[in-house]
Amino acid sequence: MVFTISLTFGQKNVRQTASNYLKEGKLDKALEAINQCITDPSTAQDFKTWYLRANIFLALANSKDEAYKKLDPDPIAGAIESFKKTVEYDTKKEQYEDVFAKVDGLRVFYFNEAVQKYNQGDFPAAARNFVHSADVISIVNVMDTTSLFNAALSAVKGNDFTYAKSIYLRLLKEKVTLATIYTSLSDIYRAEKKMDSALFYVKAGQTLYPDNLSLFLTETNVYLSSNDIDKALQNLKVGIEKDPNNPSIYMVMGTIYDRIVQDPESDSITKDKSFNSAVEAYEKALAINPDYFDAAYNLGALFVNRAAMILDVANKLPLDEAEKFDKMSGEADKYLEKAIPYLENASTLEPNDLNTLYSLKQIYARKKMNDKMKEVNLKINSIQGKQ
């Protein structure tokens, strides 16, 4: 018994020695001493041992002495491991506040690293550091959803959809069930062409948030990607009932009808009906938001494409049908005239968009609007010169 007590006190003395070395800045000796303690049964499960070890590793991480830096390739990882053990063995939470302060400092360190990497465009590194930020604070049973959301967004921007998925699924496992998690998972699976999974997660989200508009629109995108136009339009009509002043819904509806117009398998009656529906949808989007570039450009392009389709048919007429050709050519010009104000508005909203400028150039050339054509040419040349 005397031998056992002496041995126990002996290891505690070694721990005290490690603490003294840490205070003196002798980190090599401090690390050597504390590593003796974590291998000895009498002190290996004592939270004070692991807390001291964590602080020694933090000192190594912050040291500017190259000799000390070589003692461990990743002292931060050693500190984190030691803090985990501290919490595990500190059943009465005697050291909890001190551990919390230290790991929160590490969380801030990783978070700032992540932000820096994000701003530099290194999205994979940003994602990893945001996850480290969440992991380190989880040691004290705190859920850092902000870091995890940032990590997932960074992973998506870095095109690492597998990593983003794992983060969103982790959030769900941790009982974080925000609608954006379900929409994001659905979008990722849709990008991967896994439509069953995409629909599964959007439906799971809708059971929790039946009135969430984003989930409706996400479901619509799944139907569009699956080429289920009828279900997509049905969803959008429900969306309009829920939010009649949302220009994005009318915009998406316009693009669906636009797609039907451009579909070579659509018959002429369907094309005409869809054309009118597309015009109506784009106009409603612009009525709500006059500065909606996409709606302005798409409506202008819709009229241009209609004119091109008419001219294509007219150009195939036999030479003895000159009167019919002139009539169709005049009809095409009317659609081009309708396109001009929308495309000019789009060009005002986004002056450097070349697609808009090229469309205007075509129209101005056909309509012999020479002054405007010269003006557009100058803009195009200026933009191309800067690229």
C-alpha positions in Angstrom: 0.0 0.0 0.0 2.8 2.4 0.8 4.4 1.6 -2.5 1.2 2.4 -4.4 0.7 5.7 -2.6 4.3 6.6 -3.3 3.9 5.8 -7.0 0.8 7.9 -7.3 2.3 10.9 -5.6 5.4 10.3 -7.7 3.4 10.7 -11.0 1.7 13.8 -9.6 5.1 15.2 -8.8 6.0 14.6 -12.4 2.9 16.5 -13.5 3.9 19.3 -11.2 7.3 19.3 -12.8 5.7 19.5 -16.2 3.6 22.5 -15.0 6.8 24.2 -13.7 8.6 23.6 -17.0 5.6 25.2 -18.9 5.8 28.3 -16.7 9.5 28.5 -17.3 9.0 28.2 -21.0 11.0 24.9 -21.2 8.5 23.3 -23.5 10.6 20.3 -24.6 11.0 19.2 -20.9 7.3 20.0 -20.2 6.1 17.8 -23.0 8.4 15.0 -22.0 7.2 15.1 -18.4 3.5 15.3 -19.3 3.7 12.4 -21.7 5.0 10.3 -18.9 1.8 11.1 -17.0 -0.6 10.1 -19.7 1.0 6.7 -20.0 0.8 6.0 -16.3 -2.5 4.5 -15.0 -2.4 6.6 -11.8 -2.6 9.9 -13.8 -3.8 8.9 -17.3 -7.4 9.4 -16.4 -7.0 12.5 -14.4 -8.5 15.6 -16.2 -5.8 17.8 -14.7 -3.2 15.8 -16.6 -4.9 16.3 -19.9 -5.7 19.9 -19.3 -2.0 20.6 -18.6 -1.0 18.7 -21.7 -3.5 20.8 -23.8 -1.9 24.0 -22.5 1.6 22.7 -23.3 0.5 21.9 -26.9 -1.0 25.4 -27.2 2.3 26.9 -26.0 4.1 24.8 -28.7 1.7 26.1 -31.3 2.3 29.7 -30.3 6.0 29.4 -29.9 8.4 31.2 -32.3 11.3 28.9 -31.3 12.0 26.6 -34.3 13.4 23.9 -32.0 10.1 23.8 -30.1 8.0 23.8 -33.4 9.8 20.6 -34.4 8.6 18.8 -31.3 5.2 18.0 -32.8 4.0 18.3 -36.4 0.5 19.5 -35.4 0.3 20.9 -31.9 -3.2 22.2 -32.4 -4.4 18.7 -33.0 -2.6 17.6 -29.8 -4.3 20.4 -27.9 -7.7 19.4 -29.2 -7.2 15.8 -28.4 -6.1 16.7 -24.8 -9.1 19.0 -24.3 -11.4 16.2 -25.3 -9.8 13.9 -22.7 -10.1 16.7 -20.2 -13.9 17.0 -20.7 -14.2 13.2 -20.7 -12.5 12.8 -17.3 -13.8 16.0 -15.7 -17.1 14.5 -14.7 -17.8 17.2 -12.1 -17.0 20.0 -14.6 -14.4 21.5 -12.3 -12.3 22.7 -15.3 -15.2 23.3 -17.7 -15.1 27.1 -17.8 -11.3 27.2 -18.4 -11.7 24.5 -21.2 -14.5 26.4 -22.7 -12.5 29.6 -22.9 -9.5 27.8 -24.5 -11.5 25.9 -27.1 -13.5 28.9 -27.9 -10.2 30.7 -28.7 -9.4 27.8 -31.0 -12.8 28.1 -32.6 -12.2 31.8 -33.4 -8.7 30.9 -34.8 -10.2 28.3 -37.2 -13.1 30.6 -38.1 -10.8 33.5 -39.0 -8.6 31.2 -41.0 -11.7 30.0 -42.9 -12.8 33.5 -43.6 -9.3 34.4 -44.9 -9.2 31.4 -47.2 -12.7 32.1 -48.4 -11.8 35.7 -49.3 -8.7 34.3 -51.1 -10.9 32.0 -53.2 -9.5 28.9 -51.6 -13.0 27.3 -50.9 -11.8 23.8 -50.0 -9.5 25.1 -47.3 -12.3 27.5 -46.1 -14.7 24.6 -45.8 -12.2 22.5 -43.8 -11.4 25.3 -41.4 -15.1 26.1 -40.8 -15.6 22.4 -40.0 -12.6 22.6 -37.6 -14.2 25.6 -36.0 -17.4 23.6 -35.4 -15.6 20.5 -34.3 -13.4 22.2 -31.6 -16.3 24.0 -29.9 -18.3 20.7 -29.9 -15.8 19.5 -27.3 -17.7 21.5 -24.7 -21.1 20.3 -26.2 -21.8 23.5 -28.1 -23.3 23.2 -31.6 -21.8 25.8 -34.0 -24.4 25.8 -36.8 -23.0 29.0 -38.3 -19.6 27.4 -39.0 -21.2 24.3 -40.5 -23.5 26.3 -42.8 -20.5 28.3 -43.9 -18.5 25.1 -44.5 -21.3 23.7 -46.6 -21.6 26.8 -48.7 -17.8 26.9 -49.1 -17.7 23.3 -50.3 -20.5 24.1 -52.8 -18.5 27.0 -54.2 -15.5 24.7 -54.4 -17.6 22.2 -56.3 -17.1 19.6 -53.6 -20.7 18.5 -53.4 -19.8 15.3 -51.6 -18.3 17.2 -48.7 -21.2 19.7 -48.7 -23.6 16.8 -48.6 -21.9 15.3 -45.6 -22.1 18.6 -43.7 -25.8 19.0 -44.4 -26.5 15.4 -43.4 -24.5 16.0 -40.2 -26.7 19.0 -39.4 -29.8 16.9 -39.8 -28.3 14.2 -37.6 -27.7 16.9 -35.0 -31.5 17.7 -35.2 -31.0 21.0 -37.1 -33.9 20.9 -39.5 -34.0 24.3 -41.2 -35.7 24.5 -44.6 -32.5 25.6 -46.3 -30.8 22.3 -45.4 -33.5 20.4 -47.4 -33.4 22.7 -50.3 -29.6 22.6 -50.4 -29.5 18.8 -50.3 -32.1 18.6 -53.0 -30.1 21.0 -55.2 -27.0 18.9 -54.8 -28.7 15.6 -55.6 -30.3 17.3 -58.6 -26.9 18.5 -59.8 -25.8 14.9 -59.5 -28.8 13.7 -61.5 -30.1 11.7 -58.6 -33.7 12.9 -58.9 -35.2 10.3 -56.4 -32.9 11.6 -53.6 -33.5 15.2 -54.7 -37.3 14.7 -54.4 -37.0 12.8 -51.2 -35.3 15.6 -49.3 -37.5 18.3 -50.7 -40.6 16.3 -49.6 -39.0 15.7 -46.2 -38.6 19.4 -45.8 -42.2 20.1 -46.9 -43.5 17.8 -44.1 -41.9 20.2 -41.6 -42.5 23.4 -43.5 -45.5 22.9 -45.7 -45.9 26.7 -46.5 -42.2 27.3 -47.3 -41.9 28.9 -50.8 -38.3 28.0 -51.3 -39.2 24.3 -50.9 -41.9 24.7 -53.5 -39.5 26.3 -56.0 -36.9 23.6 -55.3 -39.4 20.9 -55.9 -40.3 22.7 -59.2 -36.6 22.6 -60.2 -36.6 18.9 -59.6 -39.6 18.4 -61.9 -38.0 20.6 -64.5 -34.8 18.6 -64.4 -36.9 15.4 -64.7 -38.7 17.0 -67.7 -42.0 16.8 -65.8 -43.3 20.2 -67.1 -46.9 19.7 -66.0 -46.0 19.1 -62.3 -43.5 22.1 -62.5 -46.2 24.5 -63.7 -48.7 23.1 -61.2 -46.2 23.9 -58.4 -45.6 27.4 -59.7 -49.3 28.1 -59.7 -49.4 27.1 -56.0 -46.4 29.3 -55.4 -48.2 32.3 -57.0 -51.2 31.7 -54.7 -48.8 31.7 -51.7 -46.8 34.7 -52.8 -48.5 36.6 -55.7 -45.9 39.5 -55.6 -42.8 37.3 -56.1 -41.3 38.1 -59.5 -39.1 35.1 -59.4 -42.0 32.7 -59.6 -43.3 34.5 -62.8 -39.8 34.5 -64.2 -39.5 30.7 -63.7 -42.9 30.2 -65.2 -41.9 32.3 -68.2 -38.8 30.2 -68.8 -40.9 27.0 -68.7 -43.3 28.3 -71.3 -40.3 29.6 -73.2 -38.8 26.1 -73.2 -42.1 24.7 -74.7 -41.9 27.4 -77.5 -38.4 26.3 -78.4 -39.2 22.6 -78.2 -39.1 21.3 -81.8 -41.6 18.6 -80.9 -44.2 21.1 -79.8 -47.1 21.6 -82.3 -47.9 25.1 -83.6 -51.0 25.5 -81.4 -49.0 24.6 -78.3 -46.2 26.9 -79.3 -48.6 29.8 -79.8 -50.3 29.3 -76.5 -47.1 28.9 -74.7 -45.6 32.0 -76.4 -48.5 34.1 -75.1 -48.2 32.6 -71.6 -44.4 33.3 -71.6 -45.0 36.9 -72.5 -47.6 37.3 -69.8 -45.4 35.7 -67.2 -42.3 37.9 -68.0 -44.5 41.0 -68.1 -45.9 40.2 -64.7 -42.3 39.7 -63.3 -41.3 43.1 -64.8 -44.5 44.8 -63.4 -43.4 43.7 -59.9 -39.7 44.5 -60.5 -39.0 46.7 -63.4 -35.2 46.3 -62.8 -35.3 42.5 -63.3 -32.6 42.0 -65.9 -33.3 38.3 -66.6 -37.0 39.0 -67.2 -36.3 41.9 -69.5 -33.7 40.0 -71.5 -35.7 36.9 -71.8 -38.8 38.8 -73.0 -36.7 40.6 -75.6 -35.1 37.4 -76.7 -38.5 35.7 -76.9 -39.7 38.3 -79.4 -36.4 38.0 -81.3 -36.7 34.3 -81.5 -40.3 34.6 -82.7 -39.2 36.9 -85.5 -36.4 34.6 -86.4 -38.8 31.6 -86.6 -41.2 33.6 -89.0 -38.3 34.8 -91.2 -37.0 31.2 -91.4 -40.3 30.1 -92.8 -40.6 33.1 -95.1 -37.1 32.5 -96.6 -38.2 29.1 -97.6 -41.1 30.4 -99.7 -40.9 30.0 -103.5 -40.1 33.1 -105.5 -43.7 33.5 -106.8 -45.0 34.1 -103.3 -43.4 37.5 -102.9 -46.6 39.0 -101.4 -46.7 36.4 -98.6 -43.0 36.9 -98.0 -43.5 40.6 -97.5 -46.4 40.0 -95.2 -44.4 37.5 -93.0 -41.3 39.8 -93.1 -43.5 42.7 -91.8 -44.9 40.5 -89.1 -41.3 39.5 -88.0 -40.3 43.2 -87.9 -43.2 43.9 -85.5 -41.8 41.4 -83.1 -38.4 42.9 -83.4 -39.8 46.3 -82.6 -41.5 44.8 -79.5 -38.1 43.4 -78.5 -36.2 46.7 -78.7 -37.5 48.4 -75.4 -36.9 45.2 -73.4 -33.4 44.6 -74.7 -32.5 48.3 -74.3 -33.8 48.1 -70.7 -31.7 45.0 -70.1 -28.7 46.7 -71.6 -29.2 49.6 -69.2 -29.4 47.3 -66.2 -26.3 45.3 -67.3 -24.3 47.4 -69.7 -21.5 44.8 -70.2 -23.8 41.9 -71.2 -22.6 41.0 -74.7 -25.6 38.7 -75.5 -27.9 41.7 -75.1 -25.7 43.9 -77.2 -25.4 41.4 -80.0 -29.2 41.0 -80.1 -29.7 44.8 -80.3 -27.0 45.0 -83.1 -28.9 42.4 -85.2 -32.2 44.3 -84.8 -30.6 47.7 -85.5 -29.0 46.4 -88.6 -32.2 44.9 -89.9 -34.2 48.0 -89.1 -31.4 50.2 -90.6 -31.1 52.1 -87.3 -27.5 53.0 -88.2 -26.7 55.5 -85.4 -27.8 53.1 -82.7 -25.9 50.3 -84.4 -22.7 52.3 -84.4 -23.3 53.0 -80.7 -23.7 49.3 -79.9 -20.6 48.4 -81.9 -18.5 50.8 -79.9 -19.8 49.3 -76.7 -19.1 45.8 -77.9 -15.6 46.7 -79.0 -14.9 48.4 -75.7 -16.0 45.4 -73.7 -14.0 43.0 -75.8 -11.0 45.2 -75.6 -11.1 44.9 -71.8 -11.4 41.1 -71.8 
